[in-house]
Amino acid sequence: MVSCMDSISAHTSKTARRWLFRQAWRARGWVALTAALGLASGLLLIAQAALVAGIVHGVFIAGMPRDQLGSRFGLLIAVIGLRALLAWGREVAGFKAGARVRSAVRRALLEGLFHTGPALTRRHAGGALASSVMEQVEALHNFYAFYLPQLALAALVPLAILIAVFPISWTAGAILLFTAPLIPLFMILVGMGAESISQKNFQALSRLSAQFLDLLRGLPNLRRFDRSQAAADKVAAVSEDYRHHTMQVLRVAFLSSAVLEFFSSVSIALVAVYLGTSYLGYLNFGTYGNPLTLADGLFILMLAPDYFLPLRELGTHYHARAEAAGAAEEILKVLDRPPPTSLPSNPPQGLPQPLEIRFRNIRLGFEGRGGNVLAGVDFKLAPDEQVALVGPSGAGKTTILDLLLGFLQPDGGEIVIGGRPLADLDIETWRGQLAWIGQQPTLFHGTLRENIRLGRPQADSQAIEAAARAARVTEFSRRLPGGLDTRIGEMAAGLSRGQAQRVALARAFLKDAPLLLLDEPTAGLDLQNEQLVLEALQALCRNRTVLTVSHRLASIRAADRVLVLDGGKIVETGCYDALMGARGRLYAMITRREGAFDLA
């Protein structure tokens, strides 16, 4: 079992690395420019070493006059200034490379979340998804800004230095050449462990993010049931786990740095020993029969540390690769969601009218759940009919709405709209024909007017104000400083739950869609706001096809027909009075208070 899990983990890591390199094409120009600037800086480094060695040799050995040294000093200052400019350009180009990839990956994640919709966000912790979009995408930056360009420089700059050193001393060049592979060898060995630890670190971060966000959302309920301390202890435990994994990553990072410094120091020492023994006359080979001058030896000795510098920097940035690979594994868990979960986008066509909707033997199951959530659902929605869908919690009522919204595709059966399969319709055109109001109204930072306009972006001010009046928004907006132009915060900050729900209703009024889907729109409201929302809903539902998921007895009684969902199937259908008179499943659910029906 352990070897099987290791094999799966290794396959996942390889997939993540391949994905990382595929993303590089998005910023290939900036990555190439970063590497080119680094190579130019390396070539100038060789020139700088030659100038310094020549100046020292000229002063102490050749006894050159001061006026002959002025031009060399001027050239040396110019080289140093140009290297600084190239370093600045390299940083800028590297940032652009990382930013371009991060922007593209974040956009792909958000588009995936948007198109998948509640089908994904309901089954995954919001904190973990937020961690994928934010922290884990940010962890990709150093891979493209530093690691990929340094991968090229680790080969090109040492090669350029070898080309400069070998004509002077083949022995010094050979020492550099044969000791260099030790650094990438140990870097890879250490990095393999670092990648695994980084991946575990990101998993711990995802758990911490999910735990913390979910606890913040449920804090009022935790305090109400005196469970806040237990929740705090759980956050502390997850935080300690994250601290432990973070320290493991740092431990490996320090270990790898020490290993790289040790081997580069040994190699530089070997070069220095060779040069010293040559000057002392103990060795007289390796210079093609020519005497080794001070300029030659100083030039080689100055380049020896810089020969290993690109390899050491690659070792430093190798942790960026390990970190990015760990982040990529978590990102791919979101990006690699199977595409059949949502409807495909087909060429726009006119929708059949009237909008008669049929569910034919719909079957659907979710990963990780035994059996099907829906196991052969059959029903029909006639035009302008108002239908209530009831059933115990977990019966699949919201799943039916997700199917109609196009967030899910059935495993079997089909949904037919006016005689045409829903799967053959253009998803955006279809969604333009329906309005959805859920339990949690989603409002964004902006004005009330802007939030209402989301229902029909091209609507004028008069239409927006009419929708606001119909949804009873003006009853509280007139008391606000800016009326409908009052700004609210993200997630309806600044409004009560009932006020936010009325803004969501105003969107539906503005959209004026022929099909209305309601998912417990009055859940969690106080009596006053519930009454206002119900009055607005009554006006909104006129002359529309309405499918309502509700536990409110008043909403069930007002429906033209009631569908009872249980065991993944429609087990009863008919008007409320007839079903209660038959004393079947609906009667049992209401009289025994199963499914948490509200008798108000």
C-alpha positions as CSV (number, residue, x, y, z in Angstrom):
1,M,0.0,0.0,0.0
2,V,2.8,2.4,0.9
3,S,4.6,1.7,-2.4
4,C,1.4,2.3,-4.3
5,M,0.9,5.6,-2.6
6,D,4.5,6.6,-3.3
7,S,4.0,5.7,-7.0
8,I,0.8,7.9,-7.1
9,S,2.6,10.7,-5.4
10,A,5.6,10.5,-7.8
11,H,3.3,10.5,-10.8
12,T,1.5,13.5,-9.4
13,S,4.8,15.3,-8.9
14,K,5.9,14.6,-12.4
15,T,2.6,15.9,-13.8
16,A,2.9,19.1,-11.7
17,R,6.5,19.7,-13.0
18,R,5.4,19.2,-16.6
19,W,2.6,21.6,-16.1
20,L,5.0,24.2,-14.6
21,F,7.3,24.0,-17.7
22,R,4.3,24.2,-20.0
23,Q,3.2,27.5,-18.4
24,A,6.6,29.0,-19.3
25,W,5.4,29.8,-22.8
26,R,3.2,32.5,-21.5
27,A,6.3,34.5,-20.4
28,R,8.9,32.9,-22.7
29,G,10.0,36.4,-24.0
30,W,10.6,37.7,-20.4
31,V,12.3,34.5,-19.3
32,A,14.6,34.7,-22.3
33,L,15.4,38.3,-21.7
34,T,16.2,37.6,-18.0
35,A,18.6,34.9,-19.1
36,A,20.2,37.1,-21.7
37,L,20.8,39.9,-19.3
38,G,22.3,37.5,-16.8
39,L,24.6,36.1,-19.5
40,A,25.7,39.6,-20.5
41,S,26.4,40.3,-16.8
42,G,28.5,37.2,-16.6
43,L,30.6,38.1,-19.7
44,L,31.2,41.6,-18.2
45,L,32.3,39.8,-15.0
46,I,35.0,38.1,-16.9
47,A,36.1,41.5,-18.4
48,Q,36.0,43.0,-14.9
49,A,38.3,40.2,-13.5
50,A,40.7,40.8,-16.5
51,L,40.8,44.5,-15.8
52,V,41.4,44.1,-12.1
53,A,44.1,41.5,-12.6
54,G,45.8,43.7,-15.3
55,I,45.7,46.8,-13.0
56,V,47.3,44.9,-10.1
57,H,49.9,43.3,-12.3
58,G,50.7,46.7,-13.9
59,V,51.1,48.4,-10.6
60,F,53.1,45.9,-8.6
61,I,55.0,43.9,-11.3
62,A,55.2,46.0,-14.5
63,G,55.5,49.4,-12.7
64,M,53.2,51.1,-15.1
65,P,52.9,54.9,-14.7
66,R,49.7,56.4,-13.3
67,D,48.6,58.1,-16.5
68,Q,48.5,54.7,-18.3
69,L,46.3,53.3,-15.6
70,G,43.6,56.0,-15.8
71,S,42.0,54.5,-18.9
72,R,41.8,51.1,-17.3
73,F,40.2,52.5,-14.1
74,G,37.7,54.4,-16.3
75,L,36.9,51.2,-18.2
76,L,36.6,49.2,-14.9
77,I,34.1,51.8,-13.5
78,A,32.1,51.6,-16.7
79,V,31.9,47.8,-16.6
80,I,30.8,47.9,-12.9
81,G,28.1,50.4,-13.7
82,L,26.9,48.4,-16.7
83,R,26.7,45.3,-14.6
84,A,24.6,47.1,-12.1
85,L,22.3,48.3,-14.8
86,L,22.0,44.7,-16.2
87,A,21.2,43.4,-12.7
88,W,18.4,46.0,-12.4
89,G,17.0,45.0,-15.9
90,R,17.2,41.3,-14.9
91,E,15.1,41.9,-11.8
92,V,12.5,43.8,-13.8
93,A,12.3,41.2,-16.5
94,G,12.1,38.3,-14.0
95,F,9.3,40.1,-12.2
96,K,7.4,40.5,-15.5
97,A,7.9,36.8,-16.3
98,G,6.5,35.7,-12.9
99,A,3.7,38.2,-13.0
100,R,2.5,37.2,-16.4
101,V,2.3,33.5,-15.5
102,R,0.7,34.2,-12.1
103,S,-1.9,36.4,-13.8
104,A,-2.8,33.7,-16.4
105,V,-3.0,30.9,-13.8
106,R,-5.1,33.0,-11.4
107,R,-7.4,33.9,-14.3
108,A,-7.7,30.2,-15.3
109,L,-8.5,29.3,-11.7
110,L,-11.2,31.9,-11.3
111,E,-12.7,31.0,-14.7
112,G,-12.8,27.4,-13.6
113,L,-14.5,28.3,-10.4
114,F,-16.9,30.6,-12.2
115,H,-17.9,28.0,-14.8
116,T,-18.1,25.2,-12.3
117,G,-20.1,27.3,-10.0
118,P,-21.6,26.1,-6.7
119,A,-21.1,22.5,-7.8
120,L,-17.5,22.8,-6.8
121,T,-17.6,25.5,-4.0
122,R,-20.2,23.6,-2.0
123,R,-18.1,20.5,-1.9
124,H,-14.7,22.2,-1.1
125,A,-13.8,24.4,1.7
126,G,-13.7,28.1,0.7
127,G,-10.5,28.6,2.6
128,A,-8.7,25.9,0.6
129,L,-10.0,27.4,-2.7
130,A,-8.9,30.9,-1.6
131,S,-5.5,29.4,-0.8
132,S,-5.1,28.0,-4.3
133,V,-6.0,31.3,-5.9
134,M,-3.8,33.4,-3.6
135,E,-0.9,31.8,-1.7
136,Q,-0.3,28.9,-4.1
137,V,-0.4,31.0,-7.2
138,E,2.1,33.5,-5.6
139,A,4.4,30.5,-4.9
140,L,4.9,30.1,-8.7
141,H,6.5,33.5,-9.1
142,N,10.1,32.6,-8.2
143,F,10.1,29.6,-10.5
144,Y,9.7,31.8,-13.6
145,A,11.4,34.9,-12.3
146,F,14.6,33.2,-11.0
147,Y,14.8,29.4,-11.4
148,L,14.2,29.0,-15.2
149,P,16.5,31.9,-16.2
150,Q,19.1,30.6,-13.7
151,L,18.9,27.1,-15.2
152,A,20.2,28.5,-18.5
153,L,22.8,30.7,-16.7
154,A,24.1,27.8,-14.7
155,A,25.3,26.2,-18.0
156,L,26.2,29.3,-20.0
157,V,28.2,31.4,-17.5
158,P,30.5,28.6,-16.3
159,L,31.1,27.6,-19.9
160,A,32.2,31.2,-20.7
161,I,34.5,31.2,-17.7
162,L,36.0,27.9,-18.8
163,I,36.6,29.3,-22.3
164,A,38.5,32.2,-20.7
165,V,40.5,30.0,-18.2
166,F,41.6,27.0,-20.4
167,P,43.8,29.1,-22.8
168,I,45.8,30.2,-19.7
169,S,45.9,27.0,-17.7
170,W,44.4,23.7,-18.6
171,T,45.0,22.3,-15.1
172,A,43.0,25.1,-13.4
173,G,40.3,24.7,-16.1
174,A,40.2,20.9,-15.5
175,I,39.8,21.4,-11.7
176,L,36.8,23.7,-12.3
177,L,35.3,21.4,-14.9
178,F,35.5,18.2,-12.9
179,T,34.4,19.5,-9.5
180,A,31.4,21.4,-10.9
181,P,29.1,18.4,-11.3
182,L,29.3,17.7,-7.5
183,I,27.2,20.8,-6.8
184,P,24.2,19.9,-9.0
185,L,24.4,16.3,-7.9
186,F,24.0,17.1,-4.2
187,M,21.6,19.9,-5.1
188,I,19.2,17.4,-6.8
189,L,19.5,14.9,-3.9
190,V,18.6,17.6,-1.3
191,G,16.0,19.2,-3.6
192,M,14.1,15.9,-4.0
193,G,13.4,15.9,-0.3
194,A,12.6,19.6,-0.3
195,E,10.0,19.2,-3.0
196,S,8.1,16.6,-1.0
197,I,8.3,18.7,2.2
198,S,7.1,21.8,0.3
199,Q,4.1,19.9,-1.1
200,K,3.2,18.8,2.5
201,N,3.6,22.4,3.6
202,F,1.1,23.7,1.1
203,Q,-1.3,21.0,2.1
204,A,-1.0,22.1,5.7
205,L,-1.5,25.7,4.6
206,S,-4.7,24.7,2.7
207,R,-6.0,22.9,5.8
208,L,-5.2,25.9,7.9
209,S,-6.9,28.4,5.5
210,A,-10.0,26.2,5.2
211,Q,-10.3,25.6,8.9
212,F,-9.8,29.3,9.8
213,L,-12.2,30.7,7.2
214,D,-14.9,28.1,8.1
215,L,-14.6,28.9,11.8
216,L,-14.8,32.6,11.2
217,R,-18.1,32.1,9.3
218,G,-19.5,29.9,12.0
219,L,-18.2,31.9,15.0
220,P,-21.6,33.2,16.1
221,N,-23.0,29.6,16.2
222,L,-19.9,28.3,18.0
223,R,-20.3,30.9,20.7
224,R,-24.0,30.2,20.9
225,F,-23.3,26.5,21.6
226,D,-20.3,27.3,23.8
227,R,-17.9,25.5,21.4
228,S,-15.6,28.5,20.6
229,Q,-12.8,27.2,22.9
230,A,-12.8,23.8,21.2
231,A,-12.7,25.5,17.8
232,A,-9.7,27.7,19.0
233,D,-7.9,24.5,20.1
234,K,-8.4,23.0,16.7
235,V,-7.0,26.1,14.9
236,A,-4.0,26.0,17.3
237,A,-3.4,22.3,16.4
238,V,-3.6,23.0,12.7
239,S,-1.3,26.0,13.1
240,E,1.2,24.0,15.0
241,D,1.2,21.4,12.2
242,Y,1.8,24.2,9.6
243,R,4.7,25.6,11.8
244,H,6.2,22.1,11.9
245,H,6.1,21.7,8.1
246,T,7.5,25.3,7.6
247,M,10.4,24.6,9.9
248,Q,11.1,21.4,8.0
249,V,11.3,23.4,4.7
250,L,13.7,25.9,6.4
251,R,15.8,23.1,7.8
252,V,16.3,21.5,4.3
253,A,17.0,25.0,2.8
254,F,19.8,25.7,5.3
255,L,21.2,22.2,4.9
256,S,21.4,22.5,1.1
257,S,23.0,25.9,1.3
258,A,25.7,24.5,3.6
259,V,26.3,21.6,1.2
260,L,26.7,23.8,-1.8
261,E,29.0,26.3,0.0
262,F,31.2,23.4,1.2
263,F,31.8,21.9,-2.2
264,S,32.3,25.2,-3.9
265,S,34.8,26.2,-1.2
266,V,36.7,22.9,-1.7
267,S,36.9,23.5,-5.4
268,I,38.1,27.1,-5.0
269,A,40.7,25.9,-2.5
270,L,42.0,23.3,-5.0
271,V,42.5,26.0,-7.6
272,A,44.2,28.3,-5.1
273,V,46.6,25.4,-4.0
274,Y,47.5,24.7,-7.6
275,L,48.3,28.4,-8.3
276,G,50.3,28.8,-5.1
277,T,52.4,25.7,-5.7
278,S,53.0,26.8,-9.2
279,Y,54.3,30.2,-8.1
280,L,56.5,28.4,-5.5
281,G,58.0,26.3,-8.2
282,Y,56.7,22.9,-7.0
283,L,54.5,22.5,-10.1
284,N,55.5,23.4,-13.6
285,F,52.7,22.0,-15.7
286,G,49.3,23.1,-16.9
287,T,50.3,26.4,-18.6
288,Y,51.3,25.1,-22.0
289,G,55.0,25.8,-21.2
290,N,54.4,29.5,-20.5
291,P,55.3,31.1,-17.2
292,L,52.3,31.9,-14.9
293,T,52.2,35.6,-14.4
294,L,50.5,37.4,-11.5
295,A,47.9,38.7,-13.9
296,D,47.1,35.2,-15.1
297,G,46.9,33.7,-11.6
298,L,44.9,36.5,-10.1
299,F,42.5,36.4,-13.1
300,I,41.9,32.6,-12.6
301,L,41.6,33.0,-8.8
302,M,39.0,35.8,-9.1
303,L,36.9,33.8,-11.6
304,A,36.9,30.6,-9.5
305,P,34.2,31.8,-7.0
306,D,32.2,33.3,-9.9
307,Y,32.4,30.0,-11.8
308,F,30.5,28.3,-9.0
309,L,28.2,31.3,-8.3
310,P,25.6,30.5,-11.0
311,L,25.5,26.9,-9.7
312,R,25.1,28.1,-6.1
313,E,22.4,30.5,-7.1
314,L,20.6,27.7,-9.0
315,G,20.8,25.7,-5.7
316,T,19.2,28.6,-3.9
317,H,16.5,28.9,-6.5
318,Y,16.0,25.1,-6.6
319,H,13.9,25.6,-3.6
320,A,11.7,27.9,-5.7
321,R,11.3,24.9,-8.0
322,A,10.4,22.6,-5.1
323,E,8.0,25.2,-3.7
324,A,6.4,25.8,-7.1
325,A,6.0,22.1,-7.7
326,G,4.2,21.7,-4.4
327,A,1.9,24.6,-5.2
328,A,1.3,23.3,-8.7
329,E,0.0,20.0,-7.3
330,E,-2.6,21.8,-5.2
331,I,-3.5,24.1,-8.1
332,L,-4.0,21.2,-10.4
333,K,-6.5,19.7,-8.0
334,V,-8.8,22.6,-8.9
335,L,-7.8,23.0,-12.5
336,D,-8.1,19.3,-13.3
337,R,-11.8,19.0,-12.4
338,P,-13.5,16.9,-15.0
339,P,-15.0,19.2,-17.6
340,P,-18.4,17.3,-17.9
341,T,-19.5,18.9,-14.6
342,S,-21.0,21.8,-16.6
343,L,-22.8,22.3,-19.8
344,P,-20.7,22.9,-23.0
345,S,-21.0,26.3,-24.7
346,N,-22.7,25.7,-28.1
347,P,-23.4,28.2,-30.9
348,P,-26.2,30.6,-29.8
349,Q,-29.6,29.7,-31.1
350,G,-33.1,30.9,-30.4
351,L,-34.6,29.0,-27.5
352,P,-37.9,27.1,-28.0
353,Q,-41.0,28.8,-26.7
354,P,-42.9,28.3,-24.4
355,L,-40.3,27.0,-21.9
356,E,-41.7,23.6,-21.0
357,I,-39.1,21.8,-18.9
358,R,-38.9,18.0,-18.7
359,F,-36.6,15.8,-16.5
360,R,-36.3,12.4,-18.1
361,N,-34.8,9.6,-15.9
362,I,-32.1,11.9,-14.5
363,R,-29.3,10.1,-12.7
364,L,-26.3,11.8,-11.0
365,G,-23.7,10.7,-8.4
366,F,-20.9,12.5,-6.7
367,E,-17.4,11.3,-6.0
368,G,-17.0,10.0,-2.5
369,R,-20.7,9.3,-2.0
370,G,-22.2,5.8,-2.2
371,G,-24.9,5.5,-4.8
372,N,-26.6,8.2,-6.8
373,V,-27.9,11.5,-5.4
374,L,-30.5,11.4,-8.1
375,A,-31.6,7.9,-9.2
376,G,-34.1,8.4,-12.0
377,V,-35.9,11.7,-11.5
378,D,-38.8,12.4,-13.8
379,F,-41.1,15.4,-13.8
380,K,-42.4,18.3,-15.9
381,L,-42.6,22.0,-15.5
382,A,-45.4,23.5,-17.6
383,P,-45.1,27.2,-18.7
384,D,-46.3,29.7,-16.0
385,E,-46.6,26.9,-13.5
386,Q,-45.4,27.3,-9.9
387,V,-44.0,24.1,-8.4
388,A,-42.6,23.5,-4.9
389,L,-39.8,20.9,-4.6
390,V,-39.7,19.4,-1.1
391,G,-37.8,16.5,0.6
392,P,-35.5,15.7,3.5
393,S,-32.1,17.4,3.7
394,G,-29.6,15.8,1.3
395,A,-32.3,14.5,-1.0
396,G,-30.9,16.4,-4.0
397,K,-33.2,19.4,-4.2
398,T,-30.4,21.9,-4.7
399,T,-28.7,19.5,-7.1
400,I,-31.8,19.7,-9.4
401,L,-31.4,23.5,-9.4
402,D,-27.7,23.2,-10.3
403,L,-28.6,20.9,-13.2
404,L,-31.1,23.5,-14.5
405,L,-28.5,26.3,-14.0
406,G,-26.0,24.3,-16.1
407,F,-23.4,23.9,-13.3
408,L,-23.8,20.1,-13.5
409,Q,-24.5,17.6,-16.2
410,P,-26.4,14.4,-15.4
411,D,-24.7,11.0,-15.6
412,G,-27.7,9.6,-17.3
413,G,-31.0,10.8,-18.7
414,E,-31.7,14.2,-20.2
415,I,-33.3,17.6,-19.5
416,V,-35.5,18.7,-22.3
417,I,-36.4,22.4,-22.9
418,G,-39.3,22.9,-25.2
419,G,-38.5,19.6,-27.0
420,R,-34.7,20.2,-27.3
421,P,-32.1,18.7,-25.0
422,L,-30.6,21.3,-22.6
423,A,-27.1,19.9,-23.5
424,D,-27.6,21.2,-27.1
425,L,-28.5,24.7,-26.1
426,D,-26.0,27.5,-25.7
427,I,-25.4,27.8,-21.9
428,E,-25.2,31.6,-21.8
429,T,-28.4,32.0,-23.9
430,W,-30.1,29.5,-21.6
431,R,-29.0,31.2,-18.4
432,G,-30.3,34.5,-19.8
433,Q,-33.8,32.9,-19.6
434,L,-33.7,32.2,-15.9
435,A,-33.2,34.0,-12.6
436,W,-31.9,32.4,-9.4
437,I,-32.3,33.5,-5.8
438,G,-30.6,31.5,-3.2
439,Q,-30.3,31.4,0.6
440,Q,-27.1,33.5,0.7
441,P,-27.4,36.7,-1.4
442,T,-24.0,37.5,-3.0
443,L,-23.3,41.3,-3.2
444,F,-20.1,42.9,-4.2
445,H,-18.2,46.1,-3.2
446,G,-20.0,48.9,-5.0
447,T,-23.2,50.9,-4.9
448,L,-26.7,49.3,-4.5
449,R,-27.4,50.5,-8.0
450,E,-24.4,48.7,-9.4
451,N,-25.3,45.5,-7.6
452,I,-28.9,45.6,-8.9
453,R,-27.6,46.3,-12.4
454,L,-25.9,42.9,-12.5
455,G,-29.3,41.5,-13.3
456,R,-29.3,43.4,-16.7
457,P,-26.1,45.3,-17.3
458,Q,-27.5,47.4,-20.1
459,A,-30.5,48.6,-18.0
460,D,-31.1,52.3,-17.6
461,S,-31.6,54.2,-14.3
462,Q,-35.4,54.2,-14.5
463,A,-35.5,50.4,-14.9
464,I,-33.2,49.9,-12.0
465,E,-35.3,52.2,-9.8
466,A,-38.5,50.4,-10.8
467,A,-36.9,47.0,-9.8
468,A,-35.7,48.5,-6.5
469,R,-39.3,49.7,-5.7
470,A,-40.8,46.3,-6.7
471,A,-38.3,44.4,-4.4
472,R,-38.9,46.9,-1.5
473,V,-35.2,48.1,-1.7
474,T,-36.3,51.7,-1.7
475,E,-38.0,51.3,1.7
476,F,-34.5,51.2,3.3
477,S,-32.3,52.9,0.6
478,R,-34.2,56.2,1.0
479,R,-32.8,56.3,4.6
480,L,-29.2,55.8,3.4
481,P,-27.0,58.8,2.7
482,G,-26.7,58.2,-1.0
483,G,-29.9,56.3,-1.7
484,L,-29.3,53.7,-4.4
485,D,-25.9,55.2,-4.9
486,T,-24.8,54.3,-1.3
487,R,-21.7,52.1,-1.3
488,I,-21.7,48.7,0.4
489,G,-18.9,46.3,1.2
490,E,-18.0,42.9,0.0
491,M,-20.5,40.2,0.9
492,A,-23.2,42.8,1.7
493,A,-21.2,44.5,4.4
494,G,-23.3,47.4,5.8
495,L,-26.6,45.7,5.1
496,S,-28.8,43.3,7.1
497,R,-29.5,39.8,5.7
498,G,-33.0,40.8,4.8
499,Q,-31.9,44.0,3.0
500,A,-29.3,42.0,1.1
501,Q,-31.9,39.5,0.0
502,R,-34.2,42.3,-1.3
503,V,-31.3,43.6,-3.4
504,A,-31.0,40.1,-4.8
505,L,-34.7,40.2,-5.5
506,A,-34.3,43.5,-7.3
507,R,-31.8,41.9,-9.7
508,A,-34.4,39.2,-10.5
509,F,-37.0,41.9,-11.1
510,L,-34.6,43.8,-13.4
511,K,-33.7,40.6,-15.4
512,D,-37.4,39.8,-16.0
513,A,-36.6,36.2,-16.9
514,P,-39.4,33.7,-17.7
515,L,-38.0,31.0,-15.4
516,L,-37.4,31.6,-11.7
517,L,-35.5,29.3,-9.5
518,L,-35.8,29.8,-5.7
519,D,-33.6,28.0,-3.1
520,E,-35.0,28.8,0.3
521,P,-35.0,32.6,-0.3
522,T,-36.5,33.4,3.1
523,A,-34.1,31.2,5.2
524,G,-32.6,33.0,8.1
525,L,-34.8,36.1,7.9
526,D,-36.6,37.7,10.7
527,L,-40.4,37.9,10.6
528,Q,-40.5,41.5,9.2
529,N,-38.0,40.9,6.5
530,E,-39.5,37.6,5.6
531,Q,-42.9,39.2,5.1
532,L,-41.4,41.9,2.9
533,V,-39.5,39.3,0.8
534,L,-42.6,37.1,0.5
535,E,-44.7,40.0,-0.8
536,A,-42.0,40.9,-3.3
537,L,-41.7,37.2,-4.4
538,Q,-45.5,37.0,-4.9
539,A,-45.3,39.8,-7.4
540,L,-42.2,38.5,-9.0
541,C,-43.7,35.0,-9.6
542,R,-46.7,36.2,-11.5
543,N,-46.8,34.9,-15.1
544,R,-43.5,33.0,-14.7
545,T,-42.5,29.4,-14.5
546,V,-41.3,28.9,-10.9
547,L,-39.4,26.1,-9.2
548,T,-39.1,26.6,-5.4
549,V,-37.0,24.6,-3.0
550,S,-38.6,25.3,0.4
551,H,-39.3,24.0,3.9
552,R,-41.8,26.8,4.5
553,L,-45.3,25.4,4.7
554,A,-46.7,28.7,3.4
555,S,-44.7,28.5,0.2
556,I,-45.7,24.8,-0.3
557,R,-49.4,25.6,0.0
558,A,-49.1,28.5,-2.5
559,A,-47.6,26.3,-5.2
560,D,-49.7,24.9,-8.1
561,R,-48.1,21.6,-7.6
562,V,-45.8,19.9,-5.1
563,L,-43.0,17.4,-6.0
564,V,-41.8,15.2,-3.1
565,L,-38.2,14.1,-3.6
566,D,-36.9,11.1,-1.6
567,G,-34.3,8.4,-2.3
568,G,-33.2,10.2,-5.4
569,K,-36.6,10.0,-7.1
570,I,-39.9,11.9,-7.2
571,V,-42.1,9.8,-5.0
572,E,-45.2,12.0,-4.9
573,T,-46.6,14.8,-7.1
574,G,-49.8,16.8,-6.9
575,C,-51.4,19.8,-5.3
576,Y,-50.9,20.3,-1.6
577,D,-54.5,19.5,-0.5
578,A,-54.6,16.3,-2.6
579,L,-51.2,15.0,-1.2
580,M,-52.2,15.8,2.4
581,G,-55.5,14.0,1.9
582,A,-53.7,11.0,0.5
583,R,-51.7,10.8,3.7
584,G,-48.6,9.8,1.9
585,R,-45.0,10.8,2.1
586,L,-45.6,14.6,2.3
587,Y,-48.2,14.1,5.0
588,A,-45.7,12.0,7.0
589,M,-42.9,14.6,6.6
590,I,-45.1,17.5,7.8
591,T,-47.0,15.8,10.6
592,R,-43.8,14.2,12.0
593,R,-41.8,17.3,11.4
594,E,-39.3,15.3,9.3
595,G,-37.1,17.5,7.1
596,A,-37.4,20.4,9.5
597,F,-40.5,21.9,8.0
598,D,-41.5,25.3,9.2
599,L,-45.2,25.4,9.9
600,A,-45.5,29.2,9.9
